[in-house]
Structures are given as C-alpha cells and as structure tokens.
Amino acid sequence: MISLFDLFKIGIGPSSSHTVGPMRAARRFIHSLEPNVEIGRIMVTLYGSLAWTASGHATDKAVVLGLAGETPESIDPNTANSIVENVNTQCLLLSDAGHIRFDPKTDIVLDKETIPPVHPNTLQFEAFSPNGSLIAQARFCSVGGGFIVPEIHTEGSTYTLPDMPHDFSSGQELLERTAESEQSISEVVLANEAALRPPYEVETYLDKIIDTMMACIERGLCETGTLPGRLKVNRRAAKLYQRLTERSLQNDRPAHEVMDWVSLFAIAVNEENAAGGRVVTAPTNGAAGVIPAVLRYYRDFCPGSSQQGMRDFLLTAAAIGGLFKLNASISGAEVGCQGEVGVASSMAAAGLAAALGANPLQIENAAEIGMEHHLGMTCDPVAGLVQIPCIERNAFGAIKAINAASLAMHGDGAHHVSLDQVIRTMAETGRDMNHRYKETSLGGLAVNFPEC
C-alpha cells in the first residue's frame, strides 16, 4: 500500500510531474552537493515530455525554485514568480557554496531528440567547478503525482513500506483484507496508516487535505482574469458561480443543476492549478479538480454528510489510487490522461461510494466503472499548457465518478470486469499508445487546434 501522505501532496500548479517533481529533484540535487565545494556553474537538461512542454508546464520555473531551495509544500504561490525573477536578474544562492550565476535561457537545456532510456519524464543535473570540470551529476525520473526516483532506481523499481496489519497490492487482496478483518476499506487503510504514525496525525493530515481542497475551490470561485500562457484563456469559474447562484434563487430550475455545480467546483480548482496556485495532487495536478469537486458534492448535496464521511472518502480513494500507482501509472507522460483524470475519477467514485455507505464490493465496482470509461484517454495539452482540454476534462471526470458510484450502489457488487483487470488494461493501453498522445503536445488537440 502506498501511503496517503505520499499520494495526496500539497503543492503548486500547474503539473505534479512537470512542476512539483522537478522542483523536488532540483532541491534534492542542491542538497546532495558536498559542502564548501566551490561551484562555477549548474546545468539542467530536460528530456522527453519535460522538454516538449517545459514552458507550458512551468518546468523551467520549477527547476529554478528547487535550486533556490524551495519546496512545493511550503512555497507561497504569490511569491514564486518574484523568486524566479530574482534568480534570473541576480544570482542563485547555494547555501554552502556561495552565489553563482544561473541563466535559465542557457543553463536549462531542452533536449527533444534524446529518448530517455527509462522514463519519458527525465531530467539531469550537473555541477561544474569554476574551471569547468564536472563535480557532480544526478538524473531523476518524475514518475507522476510529484513522485521522483533516481533514474538508476526507476527501472523495475518497487515500493517498500514497513509491515502493515493489512498488506495488499491488488483490488482482490484489498477485498480479502476487508473480509478477513470485517472492516471497511477506509478502516483497513486507517489501520495501515496508523502503523506508520499516530492515528491523530493521520486524521489531522486528512483534515488538512480537505481544508486545502475546499480553500482551492473557494479561491477559484472568486478569481477573474486571464490564465498565464499564450492561449490567453479567460477564467470562467467566477462568472459561472454567479450565474448558478442567481439561478438557485429561481423556482424553475433544471433537474441537472447539480451537475453544473460539480463541474463548477472542478473548473475552479483547475483554473487555480493552471494559474500556479495551491492545489492538492489527487493523484496529480492535471487531475486535481476531480476529487475536490466530488468531495464538495458529497458535503453540500448529500444528506447526512459529515467530516468523518469526508475522511472515509479520502482514505478509500487513497487505497484505489495506490493500486493504480503500484500496478500501472499515474503519469500522463507514460500512459496518457487515463492515468490522471481516469485514475482521479476512479478514486473519487470509490471515495463517494464509501462515504455514502457502500460495501467493499460495491466500492471496488465503482472504482472499476470509473476507470473503464476513461480507458484510452490521451494527454494532448494545447500549447503545452494545462488548460485545454485539461480544465473541462476534470469536470467530466467528476461527473463520471458520481455516476459510477451511483450505478455501483444500485447493484450488489457483482460485476464481470474486476478493478484489477481494468488496471492491467489501462497499463497495457498506455504502453501501446503513441508517444505523441502522452503529454508531449505533439498530437490530438494540441496540433489540430488553431492557436490564435
């Protein structure tokens, strides 16, 4: 089981694999340098998907922030641009090695030709002495959801955690653990998390994640203006919020109104993400709006909703997200958007079903339905920006999640296709998918949409 502390991370937009991961990698490299060694230059090379969408996904900005010692969790999104500008116009401060000049235009190399040997999201750091000799080198893979792994450890890597009361690495094993222990999925996950840290720390973190998600929605409902990037996409959540609020006061309201609210919540989050705001990777930034939108739907529209229900939602969602991370991928650059919005929808479907009182078999069915109808979804961000079609795609992922939970709860949990089978299918589909449709902006809408 992958811990929910690793799966749900607080960071900044617009991308977990292209912003959060590279920032962490850059910071790790800086802290790995020998103290008091004089550095003359640092060079960063971005390969594969990182190179193709470096500017649109703010990878260049993230690298600078990481080299400056910033972390995705603690940095203030409002000061990020000024930190980058300070480095660009002055110097990069290395804690033990003084100041050096760092110019992203020349010191960040976009290698679009070399095919990374292990993972499409690969970046290399090199530190040179003042006379030009190589002092240190490190290569990292940003494998989705903000996770980073040294390249030499990535191929065939496994995730190792301490022994837990209810070990599971498949959907079938998860169902077996619930049957053996006579516990719900959320209780199984909580027991495992409590084996790593005190239970109150788990609940505190869950509440922090909930608060961060809700705060992101609230910010997105208020902000106006244009999103960064050459597409000049106008924010629309605030106007949509105003219209829905006005319509809610009328007697004649459409039956599908709740769908509009769910879409609004998802759009609000992903506009914040596109603007570089504070979001929760759930399980990625590109899919950051799905789970908050469905969680808000549960809180605001489902009778009997509670704080504990929201915790059970996230605990259950974490179990499902961990299975995808362990057995397939949550990286758009590796398997397309089915690994981002698709996984988020599957997680949200399971979480909502759990919060509404579904049994483990129904929850597993909800997760399976949520992914089954995202299979083959490509990742084709227009202009390399996490905006079109990403923002609206989160809204549809949230609606599908609610539908999946509802369908599953109308049944008894029996179904033909298992969650494990659909996870395996997603992984195989991702391997077969042409690289142009995996976060490179070389195919799909990214080439057929005329930029104006």
C-alpha positions as CSV (number, residue, x, y, z in Angstrom):
1,M,0.0,0.0,0.0
2,I,1.2,3.5,-0.9
3,S,0.6,5.9,2.0
4,L,-2.0,8.6,1.5
5,F,0.7,11.0,2.8
6,D,2.6,10.3,-0.5
7,L,-0.5,10.1,-2.7
8,F,-2.1,13.4,-1.6
9,K,0.5,16.1,-1.6
10,I,0.0,19.8,-1.2
11,G,1.9,21.8,-3.8
12,I,1.5,24.4,-6.6
13,G,0.4,24.1,-10.2
14,P,0.3,23.5,-13.0
15,S,1.7,20.0,-13.0
16,S,2.7,17.4,-10.5
17,S,5.1,15.5,-12.8
18,H,6.3,18.6,-14.6
19,T,6.3,21.2,-11.8
20,V,6.2,19.5,-8.4
21,G,8.5,16.6,-9.3
22,P,11.2,18.7,-11.0
23,M,11.2,21.2,-8.1
24,R,11.8,18.4,-5.6
25,A,14.5,16.9,-7.8
26,A,16.3,20.2,-8.1
27,R,16.2,20.7,-4.4
28,R,17.4,17.2,-3.7
29,F,20.4,17.7,-6.1
30,I,21.4,21.0,-4.4
31,H,21.3,19.4,-1.0
32,S,23.4,16.4,-2.3
33,L,26.3,18.6,-3.2
34,E,29.4,18.4,-1.0
35,P,29.5,21.3,1.5
36,N,32.1,24.1,0.9
37,V,32.8,22.9,-2.6
38,E,33.2,25.9,-5.0
39,I,30.6,25.7,-7.8
40,G,31.1,27.6,-11.0
41,R,28.0,26.5,-13.0
42,I,25.0,24.3,-12.8
43,M,23.3,22.9,-15.9
44,V,20.0,21.2,-16.1
45,T,18.9,19.1,-19.1
46,L,15.2,18.2,-19.6
47,Y,14.4,15.2,-21.7
48,G,11.3,13.8,-23.3
49,S,7.9,15.2,-22.2
50,L,9.6,17.6,-19.8
51,A,11.5,19.2,-22.8
52,W,8.5,19.4,-25.1
53,T,6.2,21.1,-22.5
54,A,8.8,22.9,-20.3
55,S,7.4,26.4,-20.5
56,G,3.7,25.5,-20.6
57,H,4.0,23.2,-17.6
58,A,6.4,25.7,-15.8
59,T,9.1,23.1,-15.5
60,D,11.8,25.7,-16.1
61,K,10.3,27.8,-13.3
62,A,10.1,24.8,-11.0
63,V,13.7,23.9,-11.6
64,V,14.8,27.4,-10.6
65,L,12.6,27.3,-7.5
66,G,14.1,23.9,-6.5
67,L,17.6,25.1,-7.0
68,A,16.8,28.1,-4.8
69,G,15.8,25.6,-2.0
70,E,12.0,26.0,-2.3
71,T,9.6,23.1,-1.7
72,P,6.2,22.7,-3.3
73,E,4.5,22.3,0.1
74,S,5.9,25.5,1.7
75,I,6.3,28.0,-1.1
76,D,3.9,30.8,-1.3
77,P,2.4,30.8,-4.9
78,N,2.2,34.6,-4.7
79,T,6.0,34.9,-4.3
80,A,7.1,32.2,-6.7
81,N,7.5,34.5,-9.7
82,S,9.5,37.1,-7.8
83,I,11.9,34.4,-6.5
84,V,12.5,33.2,-10.1
85,E,12.9,36.7,-11.3
86,N,15.4,37.4,-8.6
87,V,17.5,34.4,-9.6
88,N,17.3,35.5,-13.3
89,T,18.4,39.0,-12.7
90,Q,20.8,38.5,-9.8
91,C,22.3,35.2,-8.6
92,L,21.4,31.8,-7.3
93,L,22.3,31.4,-3.7
94,L,23.8,28.0,-2.8
95,S,23.7,27.5,0.9
96,D,27.2,26.1,1.3
97,A,28.9,27.3,-1.9
98,G,28.1,31.0,-2.2
99,H,26.4,32.6,-5.2
100,I,26.6,31.6,-8.8
101,R,25.1,33.0,-12.0
102,F,22.2,30.9,-13.3
103,D,20.5,31.9,-16.5
104,P,17.6,29.6,-17.4
105,K,17.9,30.5,-21.1
106,T,21.4,28.9,-21.3
107,D,21.6,26.7,-18.2
108,I,18.4,24.8,-18.8
109,V,18.7,22.7,-21.9
110,L,15.6,21.2,-23.7
111,D,16.8,18.0,-25.3
112,K,13.9,17.0,-27.5
113,E,15.9,14.5,-29.5
114,T,17.3,12.0,-27.0
115,I,14.9,9.3,-25.9
116,P,15.2,8.8,-22.2
117,P,16.1,5.1,-21.5
118,V,13.8,4.6,-18.5
119,H,11.0,7.1,-18.3
120,P,9.8,9.9,-20.6
121,N,10.0,12.5,-17.7
122,T,13.7,12.5,-17.1
123,L,15.9,15.4,-16.0
124,Q,19.7,15.7,-15.4
125,F,21.6,18.0,-13.1
126,E,25.3,18.8,-13.5
127,A,27.5,20.9,-11.2
128,F,30.8,22.2,-12.6
129,S,33.8,23.8,-10.9
130,P,34.9,27.3,-11.9
131,N,37.4,25.8,-14.3
132,G,34.7,23.7,-16.0
133,S,35.4,20.2,-14.6
134,L,32.4,18.1,-13.6
135,I,31.9,17.9,-9.9
136,A,28.5,16.1,-9.5
137,Q,25.8,14.7,-11.7
138,A,22.4,13.2,-11.0
139,R,19.5,12.1,-13.1
140,F,15.9,11.8,-11.9
141,C,12.6,10.5,-13.3
142,S,9.4,12.4,-12.4
143,V,7.1,9.4,-12.4
144,G,3.7,11.2,-11.8
145,G,1.9,12.7,-8.8
146,G,5.0,14.5,-7.7
147,F,7.0,11.3,-7.1
148,I,10.6,11.4,-8.1
149,V,13.0,8.5,-8.4
150,P,16.8,8.4,-9.3
151,E,17.0,7.1,-12.8
152,I,19.2,4.2,-11.8
153,H,16.5,3.0,-9.4
154,T,13.5,3.5,-11.6
155,E,13.5,0.6,-14.0
156,G,11.8,-2.4,-12.3
157,S,11.5,-0.4,-9.1
158,T,9.2,-1.4,-6.3
159,Y,7.7,0.5,-3.4
160,T,8.7,-0.8,0.0
161,L,6.9,0.2,3.2
162,P,7.1,-1.3,6.7
163,D,5.0,-4.3,7.6
164,M,1.3,-3.3,8.0
165,P,-1.6,-5.0,9.6
166,H,-3.4,-5.4,6.2
167,D,-1.0,-5.7,3.3
168,F,-2.5,-5.6,-0.1
169,S,-1.2,-4.8,-3.6
170,S,-4.3,-5.6,-5.7
171,G,-8.0,-5.0,-5.6
172,Q,-8.7,-8.7,-4.9
173,E,-6.3,-8.6,-1.9
174,L,-7.9,-5.4,-0.7
175,L,-11.3,-7.2,-0.7
176,E,-9.8,-10.2,1.1
177,R,-8.4,-8.0,3.8
178,T,-11.8,-6.3,4.4
179,A,-13.4,-9.7,4.6
180,E,-10.8,-11.2,6.9
181,S,-10.9,-8.2,9.3
182,E,-14.6,-7.5,8.9
183,Q,-13.6,-3.8,8.4
184,S,-14.4,-1.3,5.7
185,I,-11.8,-0.2,3.2
186,S,-11.4,3.1,5.0
187,E,-10.8,1.2,8.3
188,V,-8.2,-1.0,6.7
189,V,-6.3,1.9,5.2
190,L,-6.5,3.8,8.5
191,A,-5.1,0.8,10.4
192,N,-2.2,0.6,7.9
193,E,-1.5,4.3,8.2
194,A,-1.7,4.1,12.0
195,A,1.1,1.5,11.8
196,L,3.4,4.3,10.3
197,R,2.4,7.2,12.6
198,P,0.0,8.0,15.4
199,P,-3.7,7.9,14.4
200,Y,-4.3,11.6,15.3
201,E,-1.6,12.6,12.8
202,V,-3.5,10.7,10.1
203,E,-6.8,12.4,10.9
204,T,-5.0,15.8,11.2
205,Y,-3.5,15.3,7.7
206,L,-6.8,14.2,6.2
207,D,-8.5,17.3,7.6
208,K,-5.6,19.4,6.2
209,I,-6.1,17.9,2.8
210,I,-9.9,18.5,3.0
211,D,-9.4,22.1,4.0
212,T,-6.8,22.7,1.3
213,M,-9.1,21.3,-1.4
214,M,-12.1,23.4,-0.2
215,A,-10.0,26.5,0.0
216,C,-8.8,26.0,-3.5
217,I,-12.4,25.8,-4.7
218,E,-13.2,29.0,-2.9
219,R,-10.3,30.8,-4.4
220,G,-11.2,29.6,-7.8
221,L,-14.8,30.8,-7.4
222,C,-13.6,34.4,-6.8
223,E,-10.6,34.9,-9.1
224,T,-11.1,36.5,-12.5
225,G,-8.8,37.5,-15.4
226,T,-6.7,35.6,-17.9
227,L,-4.7,32.4,-17.2
228,P,-1.0,32.6,-17.9
229,G,0.3,31.5,-21.3
230,R,-0.1,32.4,-24.9
231,L,-3.6,31.0,-25.2
232,K,-5.0,33.8,-23.1
233,V,-7.7,31.6,-21.7
234,N,-10.2,33.6,-19.6
235,R,-11.2,32.3,-16.2
236,R,-14.8,31.4,-16.2
237,A,-15.5,29.9,-12.7
238,A,-16.4,33.2,-11.1
239,K,-19.0,34.1,-13.8
240,L,-20.4,30.6,-13.7
241,Y,-20.6,30.7,-10.0
242,Q,-22.6,34.0,-10.2
243,R,-25.0,32.6,-12.7
244,L,-25.6,29.4,-10.8
245,T,-26.1,31.4,-7.6
246,E,-28.7,33.6,-9.3
247,R,-30.4,30.6,-10.8
248,S,-30.6,28.8,-7.4
249,L,-33.0,31.6,-6.3
250,Q,-35.5,30.9,-9.0
251,N,-38.4,28.5,-8.8
252,D,-38.0,27.0,-12.2
253,R,-34.6,25.2,-12.1
254,P,-33.3,22.4,-14.3
255,A,-33.1,18.9,-12.9
256,H,-29.4,18.7,-13.9
257,E,-28.4,21.8,-11.9
258,V,-26.3,19.7,-9.5
259,M,-24.1,18.7,-12.5
260,D,-23.4,22.3,-13.2
261,W,-22.3,22.8,-9.6
262,V,-20.0,19.8,-9.7
263,S,-18.5,21.0,-13.0
264,L,-18.0,24.4,-11.4
265,F,-16.1,23.0,-8.5
266,A,-13.7,21.1,-10.7
267,I,-13.2,24.1,-13.1
268,A,-12.5,26.4,-10.1
269,V,-9.7,24.1,-8.9
270,N,-8.1,23.5,-12.3
271,E,-8.1,27.2,-13.1
272,E,-6.2,27.7,-9.8
273,N,-3.9,24.9,-10.9
274,A,-3.3,26.5,-14.3
275,A,-2.5,29.8,-12.6
276,G,0.1,28.1,-10.4
277,G,-2.0,28.3,-7.3
278,R,-2.0,26.0,-4.2
279,V,-3.6,22.6,-5.0
280,V,-3.5,19.0,-3.8
281,T,-2.1,16.4,-6.1
282,A,-5.1,14.0,-6.3
283,P,-3.4,12.0,-7.6
284,T,-1.8,14.5,-10.0
285,N,-2.1,18.3,-10.6
286,G,-3.6,17.8,-14.0
287,A,-6.4,15.9,-12.4
288,A,-6.5,18.0,-9.2
289,G,-10.1,19.1,-9.6
290,V,-11.9,15.7,-9.8
291,I,-11.7,14.6,-6.1
292,P,-12.3,18.0,-4.6
293,A,-15.4,18.5,-6.8
294,V,-16.9,15.1,-5.8
295,L,-15.9,15.7,-2.2
296,R,-17.7,19.1,-2.3
297,Y,-20.7,17.4,-3.9
298,Y,-20.8,15.0,-1.0
299,R,-20.5,17.7,1.5
300,D,-23.0,20.1,0.0
301,F,-25.6,17.9,-1.7
302,C,-25.7,14.6,0.1
303,P,-27.9,14.3,3.1
304,G,-26.1,13.1,6.2
305,S,-22.7,14.2,5.0
306,S,-20.1,14.6,7.8
307,Q,-16.4,15.3,8.4
308,Q,-15.9,11.6,9.1
309,G,-17.6,10.8,5.9
310,M,-15.1,13.1,4.1
311,R,-12.2,11.3,5.8
312,D,-13.6,7.9,4.8
313,F,-13.9,9.3,1.2
314,L,-10.2,10.2,1.1
315,L,-9.0,7.0,2.9
316,T,-10.8,4.9,0.4
317,A,-9.7,7.0,-2.6
318,A,-6.1,6.6,-1.4
319,A,-6.4,2.8,-1.5
320,I,-7.6,2.9,-5.1
321,G,-5.0,5.4,-6.2
322,G,-2.3,3.4,-4.6
323,L,-3.3,0.4,-6.6
324,F,-3.0,2.3,-9.9
325,K,0.3,3.7,-8.8
326,L,1.7,0.3,-7.9
327,N,0.4,-1.7,-10.8
328,A,0.1,0.8,-13.7
329,S,0.9,4.5,-13.7
330,I,-0.5,8.0,-12.8
331,S,1.9,9.7,-15.2
332,G,0.3,11.4,-18.3
333,A,3.7,11.2,-20.0
334,E,3.7,7.4,-19.5
335,V,0.1,6.3,-20.1
336,G,-1.9,9.4,-21.2
337,C,-4.7,11.2,-19.4
338,Q,-6.3,7.9,-18.4
339,G,-3.6,7.8,-15.8
340,E,-4.5,11.2,-14.5
341,V,-8.2,12.2,-14.9
342,G,-9.1,8.5,-15.3
343,V,-7.4,7.5,-12.1
344,A,-8.8,10.5,-10.2
345,S,-12.3,9.6,-11.4
346,S,-11.9,6.0,-10.2
347,M,-10.6,7.2,-6.9
348,A,-13.5,9.7,-6.5
349,A,-16.1,7.1,-7.4
350,A,-14.8,4.7,-4.8
351,G,-14.5,7.5,-2.2
352,L,-18.0,8.8,-2.8
353,A,-19.5,5.3,-2.6
354,A,-17.7,4.7,0.7
355,A,-18.9,8.0,2.2
356,L,-22.4,7.0,1.1
357,G,-22.3,3.7,2.9
358,A,-21.4,1.2,0.1
359,N,-19.9,-2.1,1.0
360,P,-16.4,-3.1,-0.2
361,L,-17.7,-5.0,-3.2
362,Q,-19.7,-2.0,-4.4
363,I,-16.8,0.3,-3.8
364,E,-14.5,-1.9,-5.9
365,N,-17.2,-1.9,-8.6
366,A,-17.5,1.9,-8.5
367,A,-13.7,2.3,-8.9
368,E,-13.7,-0.2,-11.8
369,I,-16.6,1.7,-13.6
370,G,-14.8,5.0,-13.1
371,M,-11.7,3.8,-14.9
372,E,-13.3,1.6,-17.5
373,H,-14.9,4.6,-19.2
374,H,-11.7,6.6,-19.3
375,L,-9.6,3.9,-21.0
376,G,-7.5,5.2,-23.9
377,M,-7.8,8.8,-22.9
378,T,-4.9,10.8,-24.4
379,C,-2.9,13.6,-22.9
380,D,-2.8,16.4,-25.5
381,P,-2.5,19.8,-23.8
382,V,-2.8,22.6,-26.3
383,A,0.3,24.8,-26.4
384,G,1.8,22.6,-23.6
385,L,-0.5,24.4,-21.1
386,V,-2.6,22.5,-18.5
387,Q,-5.7,24.4,-19.7
388,I,-7.3,23.0,-22.9
389,P,-8.7,20.3,-22.6
390,C,-7.5,19.7,-19.1
391,I,-9.8,22.1,-17.2
392,E,-13.1,20.9,-18.7
393,R,-11.8,17.3,-18.6
394,N,-11.7,17.4,-14.8
395,A,-15.4,18.5,-14.8
396,F,-16.3,15.4,-16.9
397,G,-14.2,13.2,-14.7
398,A,-16.0,14.3,-11.6
399,I,-19.5,13.8,-13.2
400,K,-18.4,10.3,-14.3
401,A,-17.2,9.5,-10.8
402,I,-20.6,10.3,-9.3
403,N,-22.4,8.3,-12.0
404,A,-20.0,5.3,-11.4
405,A,-20.7,5.4,-7.6
406,S,-24.5,5.6,-8.2
407,L,-24.5,2.7,-10.7
408,A,-22.4,0.6,-8.4
409,M,-24.6,1.2,-5.4
410,H,-27.7,0.2,-7.3
411,G,-26.1,-3.3,-7.6
412,D,-24.9,-5.8,-5.1
413,G,-21.2,-5.5,-6.0
414,A,-21.2,-8.4,-8.5
415,H,-19.8,-7.5,-11.9
416,H,-17.9,-9.1,-14.8
417,V,-14.8,-6.9,-15.1
418,S,-12.7,-6.5,-12.0
419,L,-10.8,-3.5,-10.9
420,D,-7.5,-5.4,-11.3
421,Q,-8.4,-6.3,-14.8
422,V,-9.2,-2.7,-15.7
423,I,-5.9,-1.5,-14.1
424,R,-4.0,-4.0,-16.1
425,T,-5.8,-2.9,-19.3
426,M,-5.0,0.7,-18.6
427,A,-1.3,-0.1,-18.2
428,E,-1.3,-2.1,-21.5
429,T,-3.2,0.6,-23.3
430,G,-0.7,3.2,-22.1
431,R,2.2,1.1,-23.3
432,D,0.6,0.8,-26.7
433,M,-0.3,4.5,-27.0
434,N,1.8,6.5,-29.4
435,H,4.1,9.0,-27.6
436,R,2.5,11.9,-29.4
437,Y,-0.5,11.5,-27.2
438,K,1.3,11.3,-23.9
439,E,1.9,14.9,-22.7
440,T,4.2,16.0,-25.5
441,S,1.7,18.3,-27.2
442,L,2.6,16.6,-30.5
443,G,-0.8,15.1,-31.3
444,G,-4.5,15.3,-30.8
445,L,-6.0,18.7,-29.9
446,A,-2.5,20.1,-29.4
447,V,-1.9,20.1,-33.2
448,N,-5.5,20.4,-34.5
449,F,-6.5,23.4,-32.5
450,P,-5.5,26.6,-34.4
451,E,-3.8,28.9,-31.8
452,C,-4.9,32.5,-32.3
